[in-house]
Each structure stands twice: as C-alpha cells, then as structure tokens.
Amino acid sequence: MILYHGSFLEIVEPDLIHSRPNVDFGRGFYVTPLYEQAVKWCGKFKCRGKEGIISRYKYDESREDELKTLKFDSYSEGWLDFILICRSGKDMTDYDIVLGGVANDKVFNTVELFFDGLIDKAEAINRLRYEKPNLQICFRTEKALSLLRFEGSEKI
C-alpha cells in the first residue's frame, strides 16, 4: 500500500522525535492513503509561506499482524473518546498503529464544542455521523515505522 505524508519538507526517515503530543491519535508519524488528504495537510504550511511537500512511502502490509492496531471505521463514541484522551495528553495505550477519521475543520469544530462542554457526547456523535471521514494512520512506535519504506517526494 502507498501512503502519503504532507509537510513543508521531505521526510526520508520518519521518526517519532519530531512528532507533536496531544494530537488526534497521540504522538506519532501521520500518513494517509489518500493523496488529496496529504495535499490538504500541506495547505497549512503553504498558508505560512512554506513549500508543500508530499513524501510517499510503501507500507509492508505482510507484517501488519505483528503490530497492535486500533482502527476506527467511522466517527463514533469510541473515536471521540480516544481523541479526547490523546488530545488531553492522557493516552497510556500501547498501540503501534491507530487508523481512523481525520478531524477536518467541520469535525474539529464539533470536537471542540464537545471538549469545551458546549454540546454533549450524543449531540457531537449526531453531528459527526453526517461527515464522511478521511483517513489518517498514526505510526506510534519504531516497530511500526520499520514497515515504511521511503519511495520519493514531490513539491506541490
């Protein structure tokens, strides 16, 4: 499977050192199988006057059974709970990879309303069920990262 990472620089050797804490699925290296999603990730850097660069990786799926994986097939109560834990810095899970929906602008707004206590969980889930999730994959361990092979990059 080919995966993409959108940034302002080429990333030949992904690592966990440069990842930010308190994001959707916790500290890790985020990729997507959706090229268009990686282009959107580059957008925030381009708005800041930087280049947008998409790095491309081959993922060795033949070894994924060696990894502890958490997958969210839709925006759900479980997804929302996990995002809350990760964004608050309280994630103590040991997943190698987490897959699920991206908190895009509309989704992010709903999640923020919930985090701020302005809507309850039922209302948040009700709003999210109308959103079609994009897909992000968070590689959270060195073991998981070892299954990625850099294939190249391009400026957008």
N, C-alpha and C positions, 0 to 999 in steps of 0.2 A: 504494500500500500504506500502511496506517495502522500506525504504530509508537508504542510507549509507553515512557516513562521514569519509573521510580518513585523518589521522593525525599522530602524534607521541605519542598521549596519548588518553586514554579512556575518552569520554565526556558523563557522565551520565546525567548531566543537562545542555543542551545547553543554552547559553546566548548571549547577544549582546555586552557585555562589552569587550570581548576578540577579537571581530572581527576587521578586518583592514578596514580603509577607502580607498576610491579611487581604488576599485577593480571592476570587470566586472559589477555587479548589485548593487554596493554600499555596505555599511556596513550591515552585516547580517551573519546568520549561513547557510553555504552552504552544501547541500546534493545532492545526485543523486540516482535515482532508478537503476542505472547501477553499479553493483558490480565492474566490470572491471575498471570503471572510478574512483571509490574510491581507488582501488589499485594503479592507476596512481598517484592520489593525494598523496598517501603515499610515492611514489618514491622519491619525492624531499626531504623528511625527511630522508629516508634511505641513500640517497647520502651524507647526512651530518652526518652519523654515528648514527642516532637515529633509534628507532624501528618504524615500521609501524603498526598502529592500526586502524582497521576499526570498528567504532561504528555503531550499527544497531538500527533503530527506526521504530515504527509503526506510520503511519500518519493517523489520523482520517479524512478521506475524507468526511464523512457525514456532517461535519460542514464547509466545504470549501466555501460554499455560503455566509458565514459570513465575508469572507475576500475580500479585494480589491486586485485583482490579475492581473498581466501583464504577458502575455505569448507570446513568440516568437516561431513560428513553424519552422522557418528557419533563416539562416543568411540573413539579409535583411538590407535595408537602415535604417529602424526603429531600428533594433537591433544595428547597428553600431552607430547610433546617440545616443542611450541610453547608450551604453558602453562609448562613448566619454564623455558624461555628467557625468556619475558616476566616471570614472577614473580621471576626472579633478576636482572632488570634488564639482561640481555644481548641483548635484541632489537635487531637492526640492520636489520630488514627495512623495506621502504618501501610496505607495503600501505596503501591508502586505507581499506579496509573488511575486517574479519575477522568471519566468521559461524561459529557453532558452539555446542556444548553449554555449558550453564551448570554450573559446579562447585557444585551444591547440597550440602546437608550430607553426604549419603552419599558423593557423588562427591568432595567436598572431603576427607573423611576418608581415602579411598583415595589421593588425590593426595598428601596429607600423609605417609601411611605410605611411599609411594614416595620422596618428596623426602627423608625422614629416613633412607632406606636400610633400612627395616624389612621391605619387600617389594620384589621385583624388578619390572622392567617387565612381564614376562609375567604375573605374578600380578595386577598392577594392571589390565592390559588385560582379563584374565579376569574380574575383579570388575566392571569398568565395562561389560562387554558386556551385563549384565543390567539396566542402568539406561537408562530412556528419557530421552534428552536434551531439556531445554527449550532454547529458542533465545535466544541473545544476539547482538546485532550491535554491533560496535565501530566507530564512525566515528573514524578516526585522523588525518584531515587536514582542513584547512579546505576543500579541494576537495570532499571527501565531505560535510562538514556543509552545504555550499551546496545540496545536494539535499534537505534537510529544510525543511519549512515548518510553523511552529507553528500548530496548529489549536485549541488550548484546553487547559484543565486541570480537574481535579476533586479535591476532598478525599475521602479515604476513611477 
